[in-house]
């Protein structure tokens, strides 16, 4: 509820718990709360189940006290970012920012010109890191619906209704709920069928991580997730 938003923002931290009726922090979260943040008794925190439900809790001498009823945030439209893994920390940064702007799902996209080593142990390490960053970022931005990071797919596994970000694309993002952002080297010739919808990310060449964030922002904005509309009502 919007009238609770200032109190949620002012809370010390947000953590995910399994059961909001009897919230218990994980060992790592409890250590972070008491040893790293040095939380004092009575300080408030947000507790969520990652499925839209949340409540306020307070630090107790042992465990937590609950100090508000459970509230369920309305679900935003489902949006999916297909993201080619990027080198180094760039992919992690892109995942964090896409989480902040509200994308529902990120699907790692194994395209032909993928520069990042993405197989075996390296693949598992990247996925694990992305998922940890998404969970941490949800807490930071007070997001109560988990961002889902799926198993990787190749372009052949991308549904027909997903568009691809491309310089030849249109500036019309209306009705779009999924978009693919390519690797640093761009899309390979013939990688996508000519009938695939193409959308533009603007008039300049963007780095991979910047392209991912621009795509995520346009996707969530045009889907209505932000609660904004283009233009104004002339009668107002």
C-alpha positions, 0 to 999 in steps of 0.5 A: 500500500502506498501509504506504507511506502515511506515506512518501507523505505525508512526500514533498515533492510528487507529480507526474504523469509519462507513464512510471513506468519512466523518469520525466521531469518536465515543464518546468513541474514541474521548475521548480516542484520546483527553483526554487519548492520549492527541493528538495535532492538526495535529497529524495523525491517521489511519481510517478504515471501518473494511472491508479493506479500510483505509485512514489517518486523522489528529486531528483537533480542532473539529473533524478530517481532512482527509489527504490521499485518501482511500486505500483498502488492499488486502484480505488475505485467509479466516482462522478460529480458533475454540477455546474452551473458557479458564479460566480467562484472558487466552482466552482474551490473545489468542483472541488478539494474534490470531487477531495480527497474522491474523486469519479471524474468531474465533468460540467459541467451546463448547467442552465436557471438557470445564472448563470455565463456558460458558452459560447465562450471563457469555457466553454473557460477554465473547463474548462481551469482546472477541469482544472488545479486537479483535477491539482494537487489530485490531487498535493496529496492523493496521489491516484493516479487522475486526476479526469476532467472531461468536456465539458458536458451539459444535463439531457437528457444525464444518464443515468437512474440519476443522482439530483438533489439536491433539498429534496424528496429522500430521505435514502437515498443507498444504491446511488447512483453519480451525483448532479446539483447545481444552480446558485445559482438552483436547478432550473427548474420542469419541468427534470427528469422527475418520475420522476427520483430525488431525494436530500437534502443536509440540512435547511438551504439550502446555497451552491452550492459547499457543496452540491457538496462535501456531495454529493461526500462523501455520494456517495463515502462511501456508495459505499464509496470511503472504506472505511468502513461505516455502523454496527458489527459487533455481534460485534466 
